[in-house]
Amino acid sequence: MGISKILIIAGIVLLAAGLLLHYAHLFSFLNLGRLPGDIRIRRGNFSFYFPLTTCILLSMLITLILYIFRK
């Protein structure tokens, strides 16, 4: 794969990510980042947040999409 194809694919991925971030409010009904299993710790002026369930769900979705496109 040549450098030109890699740059085109990277550009498309960045464009898709930008559009997703810009229109993220349209997907607020999914509650991504606030699912049961996401770890939130708040103690005084310290807070820690790790979206464990959201990461697993998105990983499974991306794996499924890539599996479909490879076939």
C-alpha positions in Angstrom: 0.0 0.0 0.0 1.5 3.3 -1.1 1.8 6.4 1.1 -0.9 8.1 -0.9 -3.5 5.5 0.0 -2.5 5.6 3.6 -2.9 9.4 3.6 -6.3 9.2 1.9 -7.5 6.6 4.5 -6.2 8.7 7.4 -8.0 11.7 6.0 -11.3 9.9 5.7 -10.9 8.5 9.3 -10.1 12.1 10.6 -13.1 13.5 8.7 -15.4 10.8 10.1 -14.1 11.4 13.7 -14.6 15.2 13.2 -18.1 14.8 12.0 -18.9 12.4 14.8 -17.6 14.8 17.4 -19.5 17.7 15.8 -22.8 15.9 15.8 -22.3 13.9 19.0 -25.3 15.6 20.6 -27.5 13.7 18.1 -26.4 10.4 19.7 -27.0 11.5 23.4 -29.9 9.0 23.7 -27.3 6.2 23.7 -25.9 7.4 27.1 -22.3 6.4 26.1 -20.0 7.3 28.9 -22.8 6.9 31.5 -23.5 3.2 31.3 -23.7 0.8 34.2 -20.2 -0.5 34.8 -18.4 2.8 33.9 -16.1 3.6 36.9 -16.6 6.9 38.6 -14.8 7.8 41.8 -15.2 11.2 43.4 -13.5 12.1 46.7 -13.2 15.7 47.8 -11.4 17.6 45.0 -10.3 14.4 43.2 -12.3 12.6 40.6 -11.4 9.6 38.4 -13.5 8.4 35.5 -12.9 5.3 33.3 -15.7 4.3 30.9 -15.1 0.5 31.1 -18.5 -0.6 29.8 -18.5 2.0 27.0 -15.0 0.9 25.9 -16.1 -2.7 25.7 -19.3 -1.9 23.9 -17.5 0.3 21.3 -14.8 -2.3 20.9 -17.4 -5.0 20.1 -19.2 -2.7 17.6 -16.0 -1.8 15.8 -14.9 -5.4 15.7 -18.3 -6.4 14.2 -18.1 -3.6 11.6 -14.5 -4.6 10.6 -15.6 -8.3 10.4 -18.4 -7.4 8.1 -16.2 -5.3 5.8 -13.6 -8.0 5.5 -16.0 -10.6 4.2 
